[in-house]
Amino acid sequence: MIMHPIRIAIDVMGGDFAPLNEIQGAILASEKFKEQSLNVEFLFVGKEQDIRNAMKGLSYPHLRFTIQHADDVVSMHDDPTSVIKSKRQSSLFMGIDMHARGNADAFVSAGNTGAVMSTATVVLGRIKGVSRPTIGTFLPTQHGRPVLLLDVGATIECKPRFLFEYAIMGDVYSKIVQGIEQPKIGLLNIGEEETKGIEPILQTHALLKESTLNFIGNVEGRDVLAGTADVVICDGFVGNIVLKFAESMLGLLKAKIKGFASSGILNKLMVMLMLIPLKKILRDFDYQEYGGVPLLGVNGVIIIGHGKSSPLAIQNMLIRAVEVIQGNVNASIKQALAESTN
């Protein structure tokens, strides 16, 4: 149990609009944590002068922070595997290293996803029993409660054991962070029948069926947004395609609505009348509402966000980090994996 203030290291140089969005997101989060009487400190890791310049003119009455200067920055184009060798003075590496040394309880970044994953895996190590860490994402569903999709790019080719572990980690995360008592686990496949799919999927199905998880069987692509399952398991290749396709839906819907409104004054009036409910409906498709996604399976708390993360998205990433810390998710994952091998 954490007795000291919760300390979150933020890669303030990571996102496309760094460091301003990261700082503004931390300010928003500090207001939320103040309302909840939570003692949270932020460690801004990045170029100190850039950080101080960005903070000029900002109001932050409840923000508790320190600055850890980092000379270098990991760009979106840097080779993820080169960070440990050639970018040890970067905000990304230093933030994860601070977490590994116990100077921070979590690390949050809207930077290079591959670099965060590879660096965190090497520097923090894996939870005992984890073969490969996984990164997930939340997608909206018809039922209102988002579905957790694992994996969305951490491991392109997955062995059955990897997928089985993803299901266990997703189950734990959904129970603790989302508050779902018995998460429904689905295996993404080309059909619902047990006999369908390639050999690794067939073997994964067998492992899940024999487990104590609330496994509901195979689910198809149409079931993901329908909310048939609370956690959907797939390899990183398929998951990343599903994620990018789902992300395109918001742009498509907005374009369709705009096109409809521009085709006539009556249509424009109809859209204006529906504007408030439309905004509420489309909000479920907005990545900002979900903030970031967890990197599950490493010995630490890592939340990764979209490169274009807004202050609202950063705020929600920081809230997710605190939820994972308070829920002691990693200890539960370790226990669940150990029980799965008994």
HUBEL-V270668 format. One record per residue. N is the residue number from 1. OMEGA is omega in radians with two decimals (none if undefined). NEAR is the number of other C-alpha atoms within 12 Angstrom. D_CENTER is the distance of its C-alpha to the mean C-alpha in Angstrom with 1 decimal. Layout:
n=N omega=OMEGA near=NEAR d_center=D_CENTER
n=N omega=OMEGA near=NEAR d_center=D_CENTER
This chain:
n=1 omega=-3.09 near=12 d_center=23.3
n=2 omega=-3.13 near=17 d_center=22.5
n=3 omega=3.12 near=12 d_center=25.8
n=4 omega=3.08 near=14 d_center=25.2
n=5 omega=3.06 near=24 d_center=23.1
n=6 omega=-3.09 near=35 d_center=19.3
n=7 omega=-3.12 near=34 d_center=18.7
n=8 omega=3.07 near=47 d_center=15.5
n=9 omega=-3.12 near=48 d_center=15.9
n=10 omega=3.01 near=56 d_center=14.6
n=11 omega=-3.02 near=57 d_center=15.0
n=12 omega=3.12 near=52 d_center=17.0
n=13 omega=-2.96 near=44 d_center=18.2
n=14 omega=-3.01 near=46 d_center=15.1
n=15 omega=-3.14 near=37 d_center=14.5
n=16 omega=-3.10 near=26 d_center=17.2
n=17 omega=3.14 near=23 d_center=18.7
n=18 omega=-0.06 near=37 d_center=18.6
n=19 omega=-3.01 near=39 d_center=19.8
n=20 omega=-3.09 near=32 d_center=20.7
n=21 omega=3.13 near=34 d_center=17.5
n=22 omega=-3.13 near=47 d_center=15.8
n=23 omega=3.12 near=49 d_center=19.0
n=24 omega=3.08 near=35 d_center=19.3
n=25 omega=3.10 near=40 d_center=15.8
n=26 omega=3.10 near=45 d_center=16.9
n=27 omega=3.10 near=33 d_center=20.2
n=28 omega=-3.13 near=31 d_center=18.7
n=29 omega=-3.13 near=38 d_center=16.7
n=30 omega=3.09 near=35 d_center=19.9
n=31 omega=3.11 near=25 d_center=21.8
n=32 omega=-3.10 near=23 d_center=19.5
n=33 omega=3.08 near=28 d_center=19.8
n=34 omega=3.13 near=20 d_center=23.5
n=35 omega=-3.11 near=13 d_center=23.9
n=36 omega=-3.13 near=13 d_center=22.5
n=37 omega=3.10 near=13 d_center=24.7
n=38 omega=-3.13 near=24 d_center=21.9
n=39 omega=-3.06 near=26 d_center=22.9
n=40 omega=3.08 near=39 d_center=20.0
n=41 omega=3.12 near=31 d_center=20.8
n=42 omega=3.06 near=40 d_center=18.9
n=43 omega=3.14 near=40 d_center=19.8
n=44 omega=-3.11 near=46 d_center=19.8
n=45 omega=-3.12 near=45 d_center=19.9
n=46 omega=-3.12 near=39 d_center=21.6
n=47 omega=-2.98 near=28 d_center=25.0
n=48 omega=-3.09 near=23 d_center=26.8
n=49 omega=3.09 near=19 d_center=29.1
n=50 omega=3.14 near=23 d_center=26.4
n=51 omega=-3.11 near=32 d_center=24.6
n=52 omega=3.10 near=23 d_center=27.9
n=53 omega=-3.13 near=15 d_center=28.9
n=54 omega=-3.08 near=23 d_center=25.7
n=55 omega=3.13 near=27 d_center=26.4
n=56 omega=3.11 near=14 d_center=29.9
n=57 omega=3.13 near=10 d_center=30.7
n=58 omega=3.07 near=19 d_center=27.6
n=59 omega=-3.12 near=16 d_center=28.1
n=60 omega=-3.07 near=20 d_center=26.0
n=61 omega=-3.08 near=14 d_center=28.2
n=62 omega=-3.10 near=22 d_center=25.7
n=63 omega=3.06 near=28 d_center=23.5
n=64 omega=-3.03 near=27 d_center=24.1
n=65 omega=2.92 near=28 d_center=23.2
n=66 omega=-3.14 near=23 d_center=24.6
n=67 omega=3.03 near=28 d_center=24.4
n=68 omega=-3.07 near=32 d_center=24.1
n=69 omega=3.05 near=27 d_center=25.7
n=70 omega=-3.06 near=31 d_center=24.3
n=71 omega=-2.94 near=21 d_center=26.6
n=72 omega=3.13 near=25 d_center=24.4
n=73 omega=3.03 near=35 d_center=21.3
n=74 omega=-3.13 near=41 d_center=19.2
n=75 omega=3.11 near=28 d_center=19.3
n=76 omega=-3.09 near=23 d_center=17.3
n=77 omega=3.14 near=17 d_center=20.4
n=78 omega=3.08 near=22 d_center=20.8
n=79 omega=-3.10 near=21 d_center=20.9
n=80 omega=-3.07 near=28 d_center=17.9
n=81 omega=-3.07 near=24 d_center=20.4
n=82 omega=-3.04 near=21 d_center=22.8
n=83 omega=-3.09 near=33 d_center=20.9
n=84 omega=-3.12 near=28 d_center=22.3
n=85 omega=-2.96 near=17 d_center=25.8
n=86 omega=-3.09 near=17 d_center=26.2
n=87 omega=-3.09 near=25 d_center=23.6
n=88 omega=3.09 near=25 d_center=23.9
n=89 omega=3.13 near=25 d_center=24.8
n=90 omega=3.11 near=36 d_center=21.6
n=91 omega=-3.13 near=47 d_center=19.3
n=92 omega=-3.11 near=53 d_center=16.4
n=93 omega=-3.08 near=47 d_center=18.6
n=94 omega=3.12 near=43 d_center=20.3
n=95 omega=3.11 near=51 d_center=17.3
n=96 omega=3.13 near=46 d_center=16.1
n=97 omega=3.07 near=35 d_center=19.8
n=98 omega=3.10 near=33 d_center=20.3
n=99 omega=-3.13 near=34 d_center=17.6
n=100 omega=-3.12 near=28 d_center=19.5
n=101 omega=3.10 near=18 d_center=22.7
n=102 omega=3.12 near=22 d_center=21.8
n=103 omega=3.07 near=25 d_center=22.1
n=104 omega=-3.12 near=36 d_center=18.6
n=105 omega=3.13 near=41 d_center=16.6
n=106 omega=3.08 near=49 d_center=13.1
n=107 omega=-3.11 near=57 d_center=12.0
n=108 omega=-3.14 near=59 d_center=9.8
n=109 omega=3.00 near=58 d_center=10.1
n=110 omega=-3.09 near=49 d_center=10.1
n=111 omega=-3.10 near=42 d_center=12.4
n=112 omega=-3.05 near=35 d_center=13.2
n=113 omega=-3.14 near=40 d_center=10.3
n=114 omega=3.14 near=33 d_center=13.0
n=115 omega=3.10 near=37 d_center=14.7
n=116 omega=-3.11 near=48 d_center=11.9
n=117 omega=-3.07 near=48 d_center=11.5
n=118 omega=-3.13 near=34 d_center=15.3
n=119 omega=3.14 near=41 d_center=16.2
n=120 omega=-3.12 near=46 d_center=14.2
n=121 omega=-3.12 near=35 d_center=15.6
n=122 omega=-3.04 near=28 d_center=19.0
n=123 omega=-3.11 near=29 d_center=19.2
n=124 omega=-3.06 near=33 d_center=17.6
n=125 omega=-3.10 near=26 d_center=18.7
n=126 omega=3.02 near=28 d_center=17.5
n=127 omega=3.14 near=32 d_center=18.0
n=128 omega=-3.14 near=24 d_center=21.4
n=129 omega=-3.14 near=30 d_center=21.4
n=130 omega=3.10 near=32 d_center=18.3
n=131 omega=3.13 near=27 d_center=19.5
n=132 omega=3.03 near=37 d_center=16.4
n=133 omega=-3.14 near=49 d_center=12.8
n=134 omega=3.05 near=49 d_center=10.2
n=135 omega=-3.09 near=46 d_center=6.8
n=136 omega=3.04 near=45 d_center=5.8
n=137 omega=3.08 near=44 d_center=5.4
n=138 omega=3.09 near=42 d_center=7.5
n=139 omega=3.14 near=44 d_center=10.9
n=140 omega=3.11 near=34 d_center=13.9
n=141 omega=3.12 near=26 d_center=16.9
n=142 omega=-3.08 near=20 d_center=20.6
n=143 omega=3.14 near=17 d_center=20.5
n=144 omega=3.12 near=20 d_center=18.3
n=145 omega=-3.09 near=26 d_center=15.7
n=146 omega=3.08 near=32 d_center=12.6
n=147 omega=3.09 near=38 d_center=12.3
n=148 omega=-3.14 near=47 d_center=9.6
n=149 omega=3.13 near=50 d_center=10.2
n=150 omega=0.14 near=53 d_center=10.4
n=151 omega=-3.13 near=45 d_center=11.0
n=152 omega=3.03 near=41 d_center=10.1
n=153 omega=-3.12 near=32 d_center=11.8
n=154 omega=-3.13 near=38 d_center=12.0
n=155 omega=-3.05 near=29 d_center=15.4
n=156 omega=3.13 near=23 d_center=17.6
n=157 omega=-3.04 near=21 d_center=20.4
n=158 omega=2.98 near=33 d_center=19.7
n=159 omega=3.13 near=25 d_center=22.5
n=160 omega=3.14 near=27 d_center=22.9
n=161 omega=3.12 near=29 d_center=22.2
n=162 omega=-3.10 near=35 d_center=18.7
n=163 omega=3.10 near=45 d_center=17.9
n=164 omega=3.11 near=47 d_center=19.6
n=165 omega=3.09 near=42 d_center=17.5
n=166 omega=-3.14 near=49 d_center=14.2
n=167 omega=3.13 near=53 d_center=15.9
n=168 omega=-3.13 near=48 d_center=16.8
n=169 omega=3.10 near=50 d_center=13.5
n=170 omega=3.10 near=52 d_center=12.0
n=171 omega=3.14 near=42 d_center=15.2
n=172 omega=-3.11 near=39 d_center=14.9
n=173 omega=-3.12 near=45 d_center=11.4
n=174 omega=3.12 near=40 d_center=12.7
n=175 omega=-3.01 near=29 d_center=16.0
n=176 omega=-3.03 near=26 d_center=15.0
n=177 omega=-3.12 near=29 d_center=12.1
n=178 omega=3.09 near=26 d_center=13.1
n=179 omega=3.12 near=17 d_center=16.7
n=180 omega=-3.02 near=23 d_center=17.7
n=181 omega=3.13 near=16 d_center=20.8
n=182 omega=-3.10 near=23 d_center=21.1
n=183 omega=3.08 near=34 d_center=18.1
n=184 omega=-3.09 near=33 d_center=19.5
n=185 omega=3.09 near=44 d_center=18.4
n=186 omega=3.11 near=43 d_center=19.2
n=187 omega=-3.08 near=51 d_center=19.8
n=188 omega=-3.05 near=42 d_center=19.5
n=189 omega=-3.12 near=32 d_center=23.0
n=190 omega=3.12 near=21 d_center=25.8
n=191 omega=-3.11 near=21 d_center=27.6
n=192 omega=-3.07 near=23 d_center=27.7
n=193 omega=-3.13 near=18 d_center=30.6
n=194 omega=-3.04 near=24 d_center=30.1
n=195 omega=-3.11 near=19 d_center=32.3
n=196 omega=3.06 near=22 d_center=30.1
n=197 omega=3.12 near=22 d_center=27.8
n=198 omega=-3.01 near=18 d_center=28.1
n=199 omega=3.12 near=16 d_center=29.1
n=200 omega=3.12 near=24 d_center=25.7
n=201 omega=3.11 near=37 d_center=24.5
n=202 omega=3.13 near=29 d_center=27.8
n=203 omega=3.10 near=24 d_center=27.5
n=204 omega=3.12 near=37 d_center=23.9
n=205 omega=-3.13 near=38 d_center=25.3
n=206 omega=3.13 near=22 d_center=28.1
n=207 omega=-3.12 near=27 d_center=25.9
n=208 omega=-3.13 near=34 d_center=23.8
n=209 omega=-3.12 near=23 d_center=27.0
n=210 omega=-3.08 near=17 d_center=28.7
n=211 omega=3.09 near=24 d_center=25.9
n=212 omega=3.11 near=23 d_center=25.7
n=213 omega=3.10 near=32 d_center=22.4
n=214 omega=-3.07 near=27 d_center=22.8
n=215 omega=-3.09 near=33 d_center=22.8
n=216 omega=3.10 near=31 d_center=24.0
n=217 omega=3.14 near=35 d_center=24.7
n=218 omega=3.00 near=36 d_center=23.8
n=219 omega=-3.14 near=35 d_center=22.1
n=220 omega=-3.11 near=27 d_center=22.7
n=221 omega=-3.12 near=29 d_center=20.8
n=222 omega=-3.10 near=21 d_center=22.3
n=223 omega=-3.04 near=32 d_center=21.0
n=224 omega=-3.13 near=38 d_center=17.3
n=225 omega=3.07 near=32 d_center=17.6
n=226 omega=3.13 near=21 d_center=20.6
n=227 omega=3.13 near=29 d_center=18.6
n=228 omega=3.12 near=33 d_center=20.8
n=229 omega=3.06 near=41 d_center=18.3
n=230 omega=3.11 near=45 d_center=15.5
n=231 omega=3.12 near=49 d_center=13.8
n=232 omega=-3.07 near=53 d_center=14.7
n=233 omega=3.07 near=52 d_center=15.2
n=234 omega=3.08 near=53 d_center=16.0
n=235 omega=-3.06 near=40 d_center=16.3
n=236 omega=3.13 near=33 d_center=14.2
n=237 omega=3.13 near=20 d_center=17.0
n=238 omega=-3.09 near=28 d_center=17.1
n=239 omega=-3.13 near=37 d_center=13.4
n=240 omega=3.08 near=26 d_center=13.0
n=241 omega=3.11 near=20 d_center=16.2
n=242 omega=-3.13 near=33 d_center=15.1
n=243 omega=-3.09 near=33 d_center=11.9
n=244 omega=3.08 near=21 d_center=14.3
n=245 omega=-3.13 near=19 d_center=16.9
n=246 omega=3.13 near=29 d_center=15.0
n=247 omega=-3.12 near=24 d_center=14.0
n=248 omega=-3.06 near=17 d_center=17.8
n=249 omega=-3.11 near=23 d_center=18.9
n=250 omega=3.12 near=24 d_center=18.5
n=251 omega=3.12 near=17 d_center=20.7
n=252 omega=-3.12 near=16 d_center=23.1
n=253 omega=3.13 near=21 d_center=23.6
n=254 omega=3.13 near=22 d_center=24.2
n=255 omega=3.13 near=14 d_center=26.7
n=256 omega=3.14 near=15 d_center=28.5
n=257 omega=3.12 near=24 d_center=28.9
n=258 omega=3.12 near=21 d_center=30.1
n=259 omega=3.11 near=15 d_center=32.5
n=260 omega=-3.10 near=19 d_center=33.8
n=261 omega=-3.07 near=21 d_center=34.5
n=262 omega=-3.07 near=17 d_center=36.3
n=263 omega=3.11 near=15 d_center=38.7
n=264 omega=-3.09 near=13 d_center=40.9
n=265 omega=3.13 near=12 d_center=41.5
n=266 omega=3.11 near=13 d_center=41.3
n=267 omega=3.14 near=17 d_center=37.9
n=268 omega=3.12 near=18 d_center=36.7
n=269 omega=3.12 near=17 d_center=38.0
n=270 omega=3.12 near=19 d_center=36.4
n=271 omega=3.14 near=24 d_center=32.9
n=272 omega=3.11 near=19 d_center=33.7
n=273 omega=-3.12 near=14 d_center=34.6
n=274 omega=-2.98 near=17 d_center=31.3
n=275 omega=-3.10 near=18 d_center=29.2
n=276 omega=3.10 near=13 d_center=27.9
n=277 omega=3.11 near=13 d_center=26.9
n=278 omega=3.12 near=20 d_center=25.4
n=279 omega=3.14 near=19 d_center=23.2
n=280 omega=3.13 near=14 d_center=22.0
n=281 omega=-3.08 near=19 d_center=21.5
n=282 omega=-3.14 near=26 d_center=19.7
n=283 omega=3.12 near=21 d_center=17.3
n=284 omega=-3.14 near=29 d_center=15.4
n=285 omega=-3.04 near=33 d_center=14.7
n=286 omega=-3.11 near=30 d_center=13.5
n=287 omega=-3.10 near=35 d_center=9.9
n=288 omega=-3.09 near=29 d_center=11.1
n=289 omega=-3.12 near=30 d_center=11.4
n=290 omega=-3.14 near=37 d_center=7.8
n=291 omega=-3.13 near=38 d_center=7.0
n=292 omega=-3.13 near=40 d_center=3.7
n=293 omega=-3.09 near=45 d_center=0.2
n=294 omega=2.92 near=52 d_center=3.9
n=295 omega=-3.06 near=49 d_center=6.8
n=296 omega=3.07 near=48 d_center=9.3
n=297 omega=3.09 near=45 d_center=12.9
n=298 omega=3.14 near=40 d_center=13.6
n=299 omega=-3.13 near=34 d_center=16.0
n=300 omega=3.12 near=44 d_center=13.9
n=301 omega=-3.10 near=51 d_center=10.9
n=302 omega=3.07 near=53 d_center=8.4
n=303 omega=-3.08 near=47 d_center=5.5
n=304 omega=-3.11 near=44 d_center=5.2
n=305 omega=3.10 near=48 d_center=6.2
n=306 omega=3.14 near=37 d_center=8.8
n=307 omega=-3.13 near=33 d_center=12.2
n=308 omega=-3.06 near=28 d_center=13.9
n=309 omega=3.08 near=37 d_center=11.9
n=310 omega=3.04 near=33 d_center=14.6
n=311 omega=3.10 near=35 d_center=15.6
n=312 omega=3.12 near=30 d_center=14.3
n=313 omega=3.11 near=37 d_center=10.7
n=314 omega=3.09 near=48 d_center=11.2
n=315 omega=-3.09 near=39 d_center=12.8
n=316 omega=3.03 near=38 d_center=10.1
n=317 omega=-3.13 near=43 d_center=7.7
n=318 omega=3.08 near=52 d_center=10.8
n=319 omega=3.10 near=38 d_center=11.5
n=320 omega=-3.12 near=37 d_center=8.4
n=321 omega=3.13 near=43 d_center=9.6
n=322 omega=3.12 near=40 d_center=13.1
n=323 omega=3.14 near=32 d_center=12.5
n=324 omega=3.12 near=37 d_center=11.3
n=325 omega=-3.09 near=35 d_center=14.3
n=326 omega=-3.13 near=26 d_center=16.7
n=327 omega=-3.13 near=24 d_center=16.0
n=328 omega=-3.04 near=26 d_center=16.7
n=329 omega=-3.07 near=38 d_center=14.2
n=330 omega=3.11 near=37 d_center=15.1
n=331 omega=3.13 near=28 d_center=18.8
n=332 omega=3.08 near=30 d_center=18.4
n=333 omega=3.13 near=37 d_center=16.7
n=334 omega=3.14 near=28 d_center=19.6
n=335 omega=-3.12 near=21 d_center=22.1
n=336 omega=3.11 near=31 d_center=20.9
n=337 omega=3.11 near=32 d_center=21.1
n=338 omega=3.14 near=18 d_center=24.5
n=339 omega=-3.11 near=17 d_center=25.8
n=340 omega=-3.12 near=23 d_center=24.8
n=341 omega=-3.13 near=19 d_center=27.2
n=342 omega=none near=9 d_center=30.1
